[in-house]
Amino acid sequence: MANEIHLDYASGNTIYAVVRNAAGQVWYPAGAAFESWGNSGHNADNYDIALTGKGGSRYVGNFPANIPAGRYTVQMFLRAGANPADSDELIGGARIIWTGSAELTCERILANKAVQNKATGAIDYYDDDGQTIILTHTPTDGESSITRTPSS
């Protein structure tokens, strides 16, 4: 996929993003791993994901495809100097649920195929390709309620 990271901000600036996991660690692209900010002397210049200006105050960038499936926070920074720096201003943030290959959105779930296994009750929601399962719900029902448990 592409352009999962997006930000509306005044045109003519240099914007970059960093990705954090639930533990607050930051994605280190060169090492393809999450680490504590500043590990091994790393700084913003080691963690940045470039965003491209698309005109009309719109910036976009690609979420790193090699990040494992999960829930992440994306922080966007205004680059003040020649390179990303720890002192750059935080100007935006977003949350992404990542399937391991694409962002999981309501539109993806609602617009694509869903199949329920009648024996188990599990409902598999498929990606755009119609083959890859991106989410499974397993409803269970009792006398007065139905509970849905997502797999991820």
N, C-alpha and C positions, 0 to 999 in steps of 0.2 A: 504494500500500500504506500501511499504518499500523502504528505501534507496533513498529517494527523494533528500537528501542533500549529495553532494559528492564533494570531493576536491582532487586534485593531489598535494602531498607535500612529501618531503623526508620521507622515512620509519623510524620507530623507535621513533617517537614523540608521544605526547599526544595532540590531537586536539579536540576542542569542538566548538559548534555553538550556536548562539543566533538568535532569530527571532524578527524582528522589523516590526511594521505596518507603514502606510504612515505618521502618526503623529510623528514617531520616538520613540514611546513607545516600550518597550521590553516585550516579552512573559514571564510570570511568571508561570512555569509549575505547581507548588504546588497549586497556587490559580486559575489556569485555566483562567487567564485574562491578558490583557495588562496593563502595568503600566509604569510610568516614572522610569528611571534607578535610583536606590537608594531609592525608596519608601519604607517606613517602615524599613529602615536600610538594605535593600537587596543589594546584590552585585553580581558579576559574578558567584559565587558559587550557587546562587539561580536561575540563568537564564540559566545555561548551558544545552546543549543537547549533550551528548557524541557521538563522532564519533569513529568508529571502523576501525583499520587498516586492509586492505585486502591484503597487500603485494603489491609489485611493486609500491610503492609510491601512493597508493590509500586509501582514507578514506571515509567512508559512514556513514550515520545516518538517522533516521526516522524523517520526519516532523511531529510535534505533530498533531494527528488525531482530537483533540478537538478544534483546531483553526477554527474559522468560515471562510467561503469562502471569498476570497479577494486576493489582491496583496501584497506580502511581500518581505522584504529584509532579507537575511540570511547572517550573518557575522561569519567567522571562525577565531578562535584564537588558538595560540600556547600556551599551558599551560606550564608555567615555573616552578611552584612549585608543592606541593602536592595536591593543590586544585585550581580550577579556581580563578583568581584574576583580579580585575579591571585594573591592570597594565600589563596584558598579551598582547602580540603582535598580532595585527590584521594581518592575513596572506591571507585572501581571502574573497570574497563576491559573492553573487548570488541573483537573483530575482526569486521568485516562484509565479505563479498564482495558487492558491489553490481552488479547487472546493468544499471543505468541507469534501472530502473523498480521494482525490488524486490530484496530480499535473496535471494541464492542459497544454498539450504540443501539438505542431503541429501534431506529430505522432498520438496522441490519436484521434484528430479530423479527420485526413485524413484516418486512418486505420479502423475506426469504422463506424457504420451505421449513415446515415443522412436522414431525412425525411422532405419533404416540404409540408406544408399545402397549398393546392391550393387556398383555399378561402382567407386566410390571407396573404399568401406569406412567412410566418415564416418558417425558416428551423431549425429543432431540431437536434443537434449533440449528439449522444449517447455514453455512457461510454462502457468499455469492456464487461459489462454484457448485452448490447443490450437493457436494460430497463431504465437505469438512464440517464436523460437528463443533459448534462454537459454544454451546451452552446446553446443559441437560437439567430439566426440572423433574422432580419426582414427587407428584402430589400423593398425599395419603389422606384418606377421609375417615371420619368417625361419625358418630350419630349426629353431632351438631356442628362439625367444622371440617374444613378441608385445609390442609397444610401443604405449601409448596416449598421444597428445599432445593435451591440451585446447587449445581455441582461445582461452580467456580464463581 
